[in-house]
Every structure is written in structure tokens, then in C-alpha cells.
Amino acid sequence: MSLLQVKKVSRFFGGLAAVKDVSFEIRKGEILGLIGPNGAGKTTLFNVVNGFYAPSRGEVLFKGERISGLKPHQICQRGMARTFQVVKPLQRMSVLDNVIASAFLRAKDRKHADEIALETLAFTGLTADRDVISKGLPLGKRKRLEIARALATQPKLLLLDESFAGLNPSELDESIGIIRKIKERGVTIMIIEHHMKVIMSISDRIVVLSYGEKLAEGTPAEIGRNPQVIEAYLGEAQSA
């Protein structure tokens, strides 16, 4: 069953096509990886899917409803949340208050928001940091807080934009574990990631973008042996 459908989506900036005629779908309960070289259009596509940009052409359907043209908060209310490549916590607020702020999207009252936030912190391993002012967190925990804030909105679809970038090996393992637990909860995930070992190990399917267009789509095994992908992206990563 398709949770998200991207249908011939293009996004132009002036005369430049950042994304051009891209189509794919995300099935309920899967992890879809989105990869491609820098400048391939991945984050632009995320921004179209969750309402930061309207598509110049094409449409996006979420749970069978056309969401193209809706604002990000309207799409979030419908059950889609995202993280950002550059993490943006509410810097002067505690870790707990950051998550409470997100929990109010669903919470009936403050008590309910507190319950959602505390459970989310426990789930993401941030309980011990609940009273820390968020700007004082190291990068790995700020990345995890970004995920916690998104999860507190209780999404059906979670968009993760380079949530593993800059993490050390132990932080990587912890974050991979969290992503797998999120999937076990029934949350569908779409993830942009440059860490090829990560994307290959957690994705059910992968979509590859190159110069704003869809280059390939398939299982990690299929993508790993696709000559066009190897030339456009994997080869670049291996030679870097």
C-alpha cells in the first residue's frame, strides 16, 4: 500500500531545474533511501514533499490526498514530519522543552505533551539530557534531538535529511538502532544519506537522483550493482 506518491514532480528556480519529472512511491512500513551526488536535488525534493516548496509541475499525494501546495504545518498535522540537514533546535530551551513544543501538535493538554515528550526522550536515549540547554549538546545528541522532535509529532511518515552526517562510529550504531526501532513501531521512513554503508544496511529500497532526475530505483543489492549508479555516485564515493 502506497503511503506517499511523488508524480512527475519538477521544481524550477528561475531557468534551473533542481528536480525534473521525478516519480516514485513509498510503501507503508518501509525505509526508502534517497541518494545521489551533492547538488542532485535530494533536499529540494524533500522540501517539495513536505511543503517548503510547491512543485513547479507534478503533484505529491500523501495517504491518497493531494498535498501539493499545502504549508509544512498542514502537512505535519496530516502525519508527516522531517529533520533538517543543519539541525535547528530551540537553542535556549532545554532538551525536554524542545520535545514538548513538538508534542503539542497532538497533545490534548500540557500533561499529555509532557507524557509524549518523556516517552520520546526515553525512546531516543536522551532522558539523561532532559534538562540540558539544547545549544550545549554535542553534535551527535543534537542530531538525536532533531529526530526526537520529529517523532513527538507522532508521524506516519518521517523524512530524515542526513541524520548520520558527522557522527562517530558509536553514534552511528546508536542512530541506526533508533531508526530500526522507529520502523518497528510502524513508522514509514524516507532518508537522505551519504553514508553508503548506512543506507545500504537500513533501506528496503533506494531511489537515486542525479542532476535533478531519477537515475535508478531498486533494492540495495540492485542499486549496488547498477553501472550507472556506480559511475554517478558509488564510484565518486569510493574514489573520495
C-alpha positions in Angstrom: 0.0 0.0 0.0 1.4 3.4 -1.0 1.7 6.0 1.7 3.4 8.6 -0.4 3.2 9.1 -4.2 5.5 11.6 -6.0 4.2 12.0 -9.5 6.3 13.7 -12.2 7.5 16.4 -9.8 9.6 19.2 -11.1 10.9 22.3 -9.2 12.5 25.2 -11.1 14.5 28.1 -9.7 14.5 30.7 -12.5 15.5 28.6 -15.5 17.3 25.9 -13.5 15.5 22.6 -12.9 16.6 21.5 -9.4 14.3 18.5 -9.7 12.9 17.3 -13.0 10.0 14.8 -13.6 10.7 12.6 -10.6 8.2 9.9 -9.8 8.3 7.2 -7.1 6.2 5.9 -4.2 6.8 4.9 -0.6 5.0 1.9 0.7 3.6 1.8 4.2 6.1 0.5 6.7 9.3 0.6 4.6 12.5 2.6 4.7 13.2 4.3 1.4 16.7 5.7 0.9 17.3 8.7 -1.3 20.9 9.1 -2.6 22.8 11.0 -5.2 25.9 13.3 -5.6 25.9 16.7 -4.0 23.6 19.0 -5.9 21.5 16.1 -7.2 18.2 17.7 -5.9 17.6 15.5 -2.8 16.9 18.2 -0.2 14.9 20.2 -2.8 12.8 17.1 -3.3 12.3 16.8 0.4 11.3 20.4 0.6 8.7 19.8 -2.1 7.3 16.7 -0.4 6.8 18.4 3.0 5.6 21.8 1.7 8.5 24.2 1.9 8.4 24.5 -1.9 5.4 24.0 -4.1 6.2 21.8 -7.1 6.6 23.7 -10.4 5.0 20.7 -12.1 3.6 17.4 -10.9 1.9 16.5 -7.6 2.5 14.8 -4.3 -0.1 12.5 -2.7 0.0 11.5 1.0 -2.4 8.8 2.2 -4.2 9.3 -1.1 -4.7 13.0 -0.6 -3.1 15.7 -2.8 -0.8 17.7 -0.5 1.0 19.8 -3.1 0.6 23.5 -2.2 -0.2 22.9 1.5 2.0 24.6 4.1 4.5 22.5 6.1 2.5 22.7 9.3 -0.6 21.5 7.5 1.3 18.5 6.1 2.8 17.8 9.6 -0.7 17.8 11.0 -1.6 15.1 8.4 1.2 12.9 9.7 4.5 13.8 8.0 7.5 15.1 10.0 11.1 15.8 8.9 14.5 16.6 10.3 17.0 19.1 8.7 20.5 18.6 7.4 21.5 21.6 9.6 20.0 20.8 13.0 17.8 23.6 14.3 16.8 23.0 18.0 15.2 25.8 20.0 18.7 26.7 21.3 17.8 28.5 24.6 15.3 25.8 25.7 16.0 22.5 27.4 16.0 19.2 25.6 12.8 18.3 27.3 11.1 21.6 26.4 12.2 21.3 22.7 10.3 18.0 22.5 7.3 19.2 24.5 6.9 22.0 21.9 6.7 19.4 19.2 4.4 17.2 21.2 1.7 19.9 21.4 0.8 19.1 17.8 -1.1 16.1 19.0 -1.3 16.6 22.8 -4.7 17.4 24.4 -3.1 19.4 27.2 0.3 20.1 28.9 0.1 16.8 30.9 -0.3 14.9 27.7 2.5 16.8 26.0 4.8 16.0 28.9 3.9 12.3 28.6 4.6 12.2 24.9 7.9 14.1 25.3 9.2 12.0 28.2 8.4 8.7 26.3 10.1 10.1 23.2 13.3 11.1 25.1 13.4 7.6 26.6 13.0 6.0 23.2 15.8 8.1 21.7 18.1 7.7 24.7 18.1 11.4 25.7 16.4 11.1 29.1 19.7 11.9 31.0 19.9 15.1 28.9 16.4 16.3 29.5 17.4 19.4 31.4 20.4 20.4 29.3 20.0 23.6 27.2 20.0 22.3 23.7 22.7 24.5 22.3 25.1 22.9 24.7 24.6 19.4 23.3 27.3 17.7 21.2 26.5 17.2 17.5 25.5 13.5 17.9 22.9 14.3 20.6 21.7 17.4 18.7 21.0 15.1 15.7 19.2 12.7 18.0 17.2 15.6 19.5 16.2 16.6 15.9 14.8 13.0 15.5 13.1 13.2 18.9 11.4 16.5 18.0 10.0 15.0 14.8 8.9 11.8 16.5 7.0 13.8 19.1 4.6 14.9 16.4 3.7 11.2 16.1 4.2 10.9 12.3 3.1 8.2 9.9 6.0 9.2 7.6 9.3 10.5 8.9 11.7 12.3 6.5 15.4 12.2 7.7 17.8 14.6 6.0 21.4 13.4 6.6 20.8 12.4 10.2 24.1 10.4 10.3 26.4 13.2 8.9 29.3 14.0 11.3 28.7 11.1 13.7 31.4 8.9 15.1 31.2 5.1 14.8 29.5 4.5 18.1 27.0 7.3 17.5 26.3 5.8 14.0 25.5 2.5 15.6 23.2 4.1 18.1 21.4 6.1 15.4 21.0 3.0 13.2 19.4 1.2 16.1 17.0 4.1 16.7 16.0 4.1 13.0 15.3 0.4 13.1 13.2 0.8 16.3 11.2 3.6 14.6 10.4 1.2 11.7 9.4 -1.5 14.2 6.8 1.0 15.5 5.2 1.1 12.1 6.6 4.5 11.1 7.5 4.7 7.4 10.8 6.4 6.7 12.4 8.3 3.8 16.0 9.1 4.4 18.7 11.1 2.6 22.1 9.9 3.5 25.7 10.0 2.1 26.9 7.2 4.3 26.7 4.3 1.8 27.2 1.5 4.4 24.3 3.0 6.5 21.9 3.5 3.5 22.6 0.0 2.2 22.1 -1.6 5.6 18.8 0.0 6.6 16.9 0.7 3.3 14.3 -1.6 1.8 14.5 0.3 -1.4 16.7 3.1 -2.8 16.0 5.9 -5.2 19.0 7.5 -6.9 18.9 11.1 -8.1 21.5 12.7 -10.5 21.3 16.3 -11.8 17.7 16.5 -10.6 16.4 13.4 -12.4 15.7 9.9 -11.2 18.6 7.7 -12.3 17.6 4.4 -10.7 15.3 2.7 -8.2 15.6 -0.7 -6.6 16.7 -2.8 -3.7 20.1 -2.1 -2.1 21.6 -5.1 -3.9 20.2 -3.9 -7.3 21.5 -0.3 -6.7 24.9 -1.6 -5.6 25.5 -3.4 -8.9 23.9 -0.8 -11.2 26.6 0.5 -13.6 25.0 4.0 -13.9 24.8 4.4 -10.2 28.4 3.2 -9.7 29.6 5.8 -12.2 27.5 8.6 -10.9 27.7 8.1 -7.2 29.2 5.0 -5.8 32.3 5.4 -7.8 32.6 9.0 -6.6 32.3 7.9 -3.0 34.8 5.1 -3.4 37.4 7.4 -5.0 36.9 10.2 -2.5 
